[in-house]
Amino acid sequence: MNTYITTPIFYVNAQPHLGHAYTTIVADTYSRYKRLCGDNVRFQTGTDEHGEKIIQAAEDAGVSPKEYVDKISGLFREAWPVLTIEPDVFIRTTDADHIQTVQAILQKVYDQGDIYFDEYSGLYCKGCERFLTEKELVDDKCPDHLTLPKEIREQNYFFRMGNYQEWLIDHIKKNPDFITPERYRNEVLSFLKEPLEDLCISRPTSRVTWGIPFPFDDRFVTYVWFDALINYLTGIGYPDGEEFEKYWQVAEHVIAKDILKPHAIYWPTMLKAMGLEPYRKLHVHGYWKIGETKMSKSLGNVVRPVEMAERFGVDAVRYFLLRDMSFGLDSGYTPEAVVARQNADLANDLGNLFSRSLTMVKKFAGGKVPEPGDPQEIDNQLADAAQEMMAAYQREMNDFSFHKALQAIWALISKANKYIVSTEPWELAKDPANRQRLDTVFYHLLEALRLIALTVQPVMPHTAEKMFDALNLKNDGDLAELGQWGLLQPGLEVKRIKSLFPRLDLEELKKQADSQKPATHKKSQKKEETELISFDDFKKLDLRVGEIVAAEKVKKSDRLLKLTVKSPEERIIVAGIAEHFTPEDVIGRQVIIVANLKPVKLMGVVSHGMVLAARDGDNLMLTGVSGSVTPGSKIS
Ligand code: MSP
């Protein structure tokens, strides 16, 4: 069997964040699962690099569009291996073969009469990079960007999307799995109740230059969506070639609900016009929020996946994201939720099961898989539970219900932990007459561990590797074969395992968050991502010279000093510098402060700003100016 799984290609006007990482971890997990099932898998991701927004972002950063897209695309490409995401193909819409494919498709669809030239006037939203219909507006504004769209009259090329409306409705109705979960299928069908307008697929070069030139009219470039969707074909070598033959018929796309319309309406109709079969499945997930709040740059609450991985560990992040989100619905991220999952599910349930089982086998069975005797009822129950888990796991993984697949594994983990409590191997070990019973118990336990290692592997590859290593097994083979009960060979030597996951301290984590310091992880200090900001962003900062006139330790905190800073008025600033400076060290010093930060309460003291310092390895140096200046002087 073949599997072709894709993520959206991400816009390069933002750096990789938690949402991008989730989609890409989903696709990676699915591709690992399908490989485990013995499939030939092709997993593709990449970056979407054309359009007005990119030009704007490049201008803001003061670099050429090419330099800009190279940099941000690189950040996506580099982020994925950190999260153990291993795509087979990373495509960029500025790649020469993609440009060629888009132009060939435009020409083909034009030649057959499905693209026409027309004058159009409409309400254009720059943020959406498209014309909006009256119906979409809320209080005359774009509901996503809260801006008034501009009335634009211009000539453009249009794709006869409307011609394919009936065909599309019919296709969706006949193929219940075409768009899943069902709520999104229903959403698309309800949208298709209204007449489908043709799609404007060009942008005049007078307005937009950063795009793929129209092959038959150089006054126009291609609309970003018409360009971007085609990446799914370019990546497998369309129009010819072995890969295309092999993979297009099994294409599955993963997206979030924000880009349902282009994927569920534009794309299948485009494919139909090209004379191709539509993709096989569209998997649509919900949104990650930060707690209850939308994640957004302007709110300053964007979560970076690489930092998450450094803070909690890669496997814990992958597990958390797949376990906490019901595929299709929205979910909220908080560090507390990750810690809770890590401590309960990973360190406690899974980690303890492995470490105590292997420790007992080492201690009471010479560290070898024993030969089992006749099973008792309780042993058969564990074996049955493992087989039920295998069936549920495969059903849910095939269905993209990752949280349910993980629940099924954890139900077995819990049964195995209870099995230990009920069979009491340490008691059996006291009497040599129980040897065979003890061996039977250990065999069942180890066999359950093997199946757990096998099934967590797509989600937590590193952890599975440690488990396989401890069980002295090779991590290869087919799920259908390896998923059977009773394959473990007696006599095989097993190893003890150090704790698979550390327990995290929520209080410690909160303290770190309170003092606005990244988690104490060496790597997080090693390399910091530099986000490009505009001059306007920089101008928002009110940097001043402040003179520290008083300082004292904040009660019950090892890290915080309460500083009275003259700048020129006196203000209280709480700074996380107590591990490096005593109050006496800093009194009388002139430092650079951020004077217009919103006040925050740290350990009960309200802080009105921030003192800037340089971190060099474990050292911290306060910033200042050379020579003495009037407190409150602006830094510009
Ligand atoms: N470039 C287009 C996609 C073209 S595909 C042919 C685009 N790019 S994007 O950078 O905006 O990425 C959107 C996708 O990022 C979503 O569909 C989803 O996969 C992911 N996410 C972005 N924010 C997200 C959340 N807050 N939560 C979950 N996923 C989110 O649209």
Boltz pocket constraint, residues with backbone or C-beta under 6 A from the ligand:
constraints:
  - pocket:
      binder: B
      contacts: [[A, 7], [A, 8], [A, 9], [A, 10], [A, 11], [A, 12], [A, 18], [A, 19], [A, 20], [A, 22], [A, 23], [A, 48], [A, 225], [A, 228], [A, 229], [A, 230], [A, 231], [A, 254], [A, 255], [A, 256], [A, 257], [A, 258], [A, 259], [A, 286], [A, 287], [A, 288], [A, 289], [A, 295]]
      max_distance: 6.0
